[in-house]
């Protein structure tokens, strides 16, 4: 029985498009904006929604790599961690969101092929330079998603209020 894996998968899906106690999910938030807002930084020094979605995608890809190979390849300092709007805009906002959604599907499919005992197995974390249980990175992905979901909500509220003044 894969009770833990199934629970993690359910949470990943709910954070993306389910009914959350905290209110909005990623799809609800992303459906509130257009291409212009997607690439707009709220103020100097803060990230755009595009930059955050790209960042989330990178770390989801990294988690998939860790699950597949037992080792990651990226660190917080890598160039791809925070691509700027100049690098992202040519990709187009719909392609960035599509890639983000594809990594969620890929992660879910990968997790569904695992048993609960997998969560106790270890991988090498390139960023933290040590071995950790897979439960660490997978739960970390959920925490990371929720953290940035909150940021996106604040950015959208700020941008919409700024444009309506």
C-alpha positions as CSV (number, residue, x, y, z in Angstrom):
1,X,0.0,0.0,0.0
2,X,1.3,3.4,-0.9
3,X,-0.5,5.6,1.6
4,X,2.3,8.2,1.9
5,X,3.1,8.4,-1.8
6,X,-0.6,8.8,-2.6
7,X,-1.0,11.5,0.0
8,X,2.0,13.4,-1.5
9,X,0.6,13.1,-5.0
10,X,-2.8,14.4,-3.8
11,X,-1.1,17.4,-2.2
12,X,0.8,18.2,-5.3
13,X,-2.4,18.1,-7.4
14,X,-4.4,20.1,-4.9
15,X,-1.7,22.9,-4.7
16,X,-1.8,23.1,-8.5
17,X,-5.5,23.0,-9.1
18,X,-7.5,21.7,-6.1
19,X,-9.6,23.2,-3.4
20,X,-7.2,24.4,-0.7
21,X,-8.0,25.6,2.8
22,X,-5.6,28.5,2.2
23,X,-7.7,29.7,-0.7
24,X,-6.3,29.9,-4.2
25,X,-4.1,27.3,-6.0
26,X,-1.6,27.9,-8.8
27,X,-4.1,27.6,-11.6
28,X,-6.5,30.1,-10.0
29,X,-3.6,32.6,-9.5
30,X,-2.2,32.1,-13.0
31,X,-5.6,32.4,-14.6
32,X,-5.9,35.9,-13.1
33,X,-3.1,37.4,-15.1
34,X,-2.1,38.1,-18.7
35,X,1.2,38.0,-20.5
36,X,2.0,41.6,-19.4
37,X,1.6,40.9,-15.7
38,X,3.4,37.5,-16.0
39,X,6.7,39.3,-17.0
40,X,6.3,42.4,-14.8
41,X,8.4,42.8,-11.7
42,X,6.4,44.4,-9.0
43,X,9.3,46.6,-7.8
44,X,13.0,46.6,-8.5
45,X,14.7,43.7,-6.8
46,X,11.7,41.4,-6.7
47,X,11.0,38.6,-9.2
48,X,8.3,38.5,-11.8
49,X,5.8,35.6,-11.8
50,X,7.6,34.3,-14.9
51,X,10.9,34.2,-13.0
52,X,9.2,32.4,-10.1
53,X,7.5,29.8,-12.4
54,X,10.8,29.2,-14.1
55,X,12.5,28.8,-10.8
56,X,9.9,26.3,-9.6
57,X,10.2,24.4,-12.8
58,X,14.0,24.1,-12.5
59,X,13.8,22.6,-9.0
60,X,11.0,20.3,-10.0
61,X,13.2,19.0,-12.8
62,X,16.0,18.7,-10.3
63,X,13.8,16.6,-8.0
64,X,12.9,14.4,-11.0
65,X,16.6,13.9,-11.7
66,X,17.3,13.0,-8.1
67,X,14.5,10.4,-8.1
68,X,15.7,8.9,-11.4
69,X,19.5,8.9,-10.7
70,X,20.0,9.3,-7.0
71,X,21.9,12.5,-7.5
72,X,21.1,16.1,-8.4
73,X,23.1,18.4,-10.7
74,X,22.1,22.0,-9.7
75,X,22.9,24.3,-6.8
76,X,21.3,27.5,-5.5
77,X,24.2,29.3,-7.3
78,X,23.5,27.9,-10.8
79,X,22.7,30.3,-13.5
80,X,19.3,28.6,-14.3
81,X,18.1,29.0,-10.8
82,X,16.7,32.5,-11.4
83,X,16.5,33.2,-15.1
84,X,15.6,36.9,-15.7
85,X,12.7,38.2,-17.9
86,X,15.1,39.0,-20.8
87,X,15.9,35.2,-21.0
88,X,12.3,34.1,-20.4
89,X,10.3,36.5,-22.6
90,X,11.4,34.9,-25.9
91,X,10.2,31.5,-24.6
92,X,6.6,33.0,-24.3
93,X,4.5,32.8,-21.2
94,X,2.3,29.9,-22.3
95,X,5.4,27.8,-23.0
96,X,6.8,28.6,-19.6
97,X,3.6,27.5,-17.9
98,X,3.3,24.5,-20.2
99,X,6.8,23.3,-19.2
100,X,5.9,24.0,-15.5
101,X,2.8,21.8,-15.8
102,X,4.6,19.1,-17.7
103,X,7.1,18.8,-14.9
104,X,4.3,18.4,-12.4
105,X,2.8,15.6,-14.5
106,X,6.2,13.9,-14.8
107,X,6.9,14.1,-11.1
108,X,3.5,12.7,-10.2
109,X,3.9,9.8,-12.7
110,X,7.3,9.1,-11.3
111,X,6.1,9.1,-7.7
112,X,3.1,6.9,-8.5
113,X,5.6,4.2,-9.7
114,X,7.2,4.2,-6.3
115,X,6.3,2.6,-3.0
116,X,6.2,4.2,0.4
117,X,9.5,2.6,1.3
118,X,11.1,4.7,-1.5
119,X,10.7,7.8,0.7
120,X,13.2,6.3,3.2
121,X,15.9,5.6,0.5
122,X,18.6,8.2,0.2
123,X,19.9,10.4,-2.6
124,X,22.9,12.7,-2.8
125,X,22.0,16.4,-2.7
126,X,24.4,18.4,-4.7
127,X,23.2,21.7,-3.1
128,X,23.4,20.5,0.5
129,X,26.4,18.2,-0.2
130,X,25.2,15.2,1.8
131,X,22.8,12.3,1.6
132,X,19.1,12.8,2.4
133,X,16.0,10.7,2.4
134,X,13.8,11.2,-0.6
135,X,11.0,12.3,1.8
136,X,13.2,15.4,2.4
137,X,13.3,16.6,-1.2
138,X,9.7,15.6,-2.0
139,X,8.2,17.3,1.0
140,X,10.6,20.2,0.3
141,X,9.0,20.5,-3.1
142,X,5.6,20.9,-1.5
143,X,6.9,23.5,0.9
144,X,8.7,25.3,-1.9
145,X,5.5,25.4,-4.1
146,X,3.4,26.8,-1.2
147,X,6.0,29.4,-0.4
148,X,6.1,30.7,-3.9
149,X,2.3,30.4,-4.3
150,X,2.1,33.0,-1.5
151,X,4.6,35.2,-3.3
152,X,2.7,35.0,-6.5
153,X,-0.5,36.0,-4.7
154,X,1.2,39.1,-3.3
155,X,2.7,40.0,-6.6
156,X,-0.6,39.8,-8.4
157,X,-2.4,41.9,-5.8
158,X,0.3,44.5,-5.9
159,X,0.4,44.7,-9.7
160,X,-3.3,44.8,-10.1
161,X,-3.6,47.6,-7.5
162,X,-0.7,49.5,-9.2
163,X,-2.4,49.3,-12.6
164,X,-5.8,50.4,-11.3
165,X,-4.6,53.6,-9.6
